[in-house]
Amino acid sequence: MLIDKIALFLAIVGGLNWGSVGLFKVDLVAYLCGGAATPLARIIYVVVGLAALWCVTLLFRDTQSENRHHTQTA
């Protein structure tokens, strides 16, 4: 599903941002948005957090039945 790929992309972006914070003490989102407390940065943090929550659902899905469904309809 497209939403799964978008959520995974955003979660990866968030993970890379946290990695840059841990390794280099650089918060790229805050840097690009003019600070961590700006409304835009906070929106990005919330969207990335929601994407990560969505990705948790990927762990509990039965992907084999989804793959069979896509194969039958294609």
C-alpha beads as a LAMMPS data file, in Angstrom:
LAMMPS data file: protein, C-alpha beads

74 atoms
73 bonds

1 atom types
1 bond types

-500.0 500.0 xlo xhi
-500.0 500.0 ylo yhi
-500.0 500.0 zlo zhi

Masses

1 110.0

Atoms # bond

1 1 1 0.000 0.000 0.000
2 1 1 1.131 3.532 -0.718
3 1 1 0.471 4.732 2.836
4 1 1 2.752 1.987 4.157
5 1 1 5.599 3.159 1.939
6 1 1 5.066 6.811 2.889
7 1 1 4.998 5.935 6.580
8 1 1 8.124 3.814 6.245
9 1 1 9.920 6.630 4.400
10 1 1 8.980 9.148 7.105
11 1 1 10.035 6.762 9.877
12 1 1 13.391 6.285 8.170
13 1 1 13.811 10.051 7.869
14 1 1 13.046 10.361 11.587
15 1 1 15.521 7.618 12.418
16 1 1 18.235 9.287 10.383
17 1 1 17.504 12.585 12.118
18 1 1 17.826 10.930 15.537
19 1 1 21.047 9.287 14.355
20 1 1 22.452 12.678 13.411
21 1 1 21.439 14.009 16.832
22 1 1 23.164 11.109 18.579
23 1 1 26.318 11.097 16.500
24 1 1 26.836 14.743 15.664
25 1 1 24.524 16.682 17.993
26 1 1 22.786 18.093 14.900
27 1 1 19.002 18.091 14.671
28 1 1 18.476 18.462 10.932
29 1 1 14.744 19.156 11.255
30 1 1 15.368 21.942 13.753
31 1 1 18.196 23.305 11.620
32 1 1 16.066 23.394 8.463
33 1 1 13.030 24.829 10.262
34 1 1 14.753 27.504 12.320
35 1 1 14.597 25.720 15.668
36 1 1 12.966 22.726 17.317
37 1 1 10.168 24.792 18.846
38 1 1 8.955 26.347 15.588
39 1 1 5.488 25.309 14.436
40 1 1 6.848 23.721 11.240
41 1 1 9.408 21.625 13.119
42 1 1 6.779 20.491 15.607
43 1 1 4.454 19.492 12.766
44 1 1 7.246 17.482 11.160
45 1 1 8.022 15.761 14.482
46 1 1 4.343 14.852 14.948
47 1 1 3.947 13.560 11.377
48 1 1 7.092 11.442 11.685
49 1 1 5.879 10.117 15.047
50 1 1 2.500 9.183 13.566
51 1 1 4.276 7.485 10.676
52 1 1 6.313 5.442 13.159
53 1 1 3.116 4.396 14.927
54 1 1 1.665 3.345 11.577
55 1 1 4.800 1.275 10.944
56 1 1 4.174 -0.628 14.168
57 1 1 1.043 -2.032 12.507
58 1 1 3.256 -3.476 9.760
59 1 1 4.786 -5.809 12.335
60 1 1 1.427 -7.417 13.057
61 1 1 0.035 -7.783 9.554
62 1 1 -0.244 -11.071 7.737
63 1 1 1.771 -10.142 4.658
64 1 1 1.420 -13.582 3.075
65 1 1 -2.363 -13.239 2.747
66 1 1 -1.929 -9.670 1.404
67 1 1 0.549 -10.937 -1.202
68 1 1 -1.861 -13.702 -2.262
69 1 1 -4.659 -11.135 -2.616
70 1 1 -2.524 -8.868 -4.817
71 1 1 -1.423 -11.835 -6.949
72 1 1 -5.012 -12.966 -7.517
73 1 1 -6.262 -9.513 -8.512
74 1 1 -3.355 -8.729 -10.831

Bonds

1 1 1 2
2 1 2 3
3 1 3 4
4 1 4 5
5 1 5 6
6 1 6 7
7 1 7 8
8 1 8 9
9 1 9 10
10 1 10 11
11 1 11 12
12 1 12 13
13 1 13 14
14 1 14 15
15 1 15 16
16 1 16 17
17 1 17 18
18 1 18 19
19 1 19 20
20 1 20 21
21 1 21 22
22 1 22 23
23 1 23 24
24 1 24 25
25 1 25 26
26 1 26 27
27 1 27 28
28 1 28 29
29 1 29 30
30 1 30 31
31 1 31 32
32 1 32 33
33 1 33 34
34 1 34 35
35 1 35 36
36 1 36 37
37 1 37 38
38 1 38 39
39 1 39 40
40 1 40 41
41 1 41 42
42 1 42 43
43 1 43 44
44 1 44 45
45 1 45 46
46 1 46 47
47 1 47 48
48 1 48 49
49 1 49 50
50 1 50 51
51 1 51 52
52 1 52 53
53 1 53 54
54 1 54 55
55 1 55 56
56 1 56 57
57 1 57 58
58 1 58 59
59 1 59 60
60 1 60 61
61 1 61 62
62 1 62 63
63 1 63 64
64 1 64 65
65 1 65 66
66 1 66 67
67 1 67 68
68 1 68 69
69 1 69 70
70 1 70 71
71 1 71 72
72 1 72 73
73 1 73 74
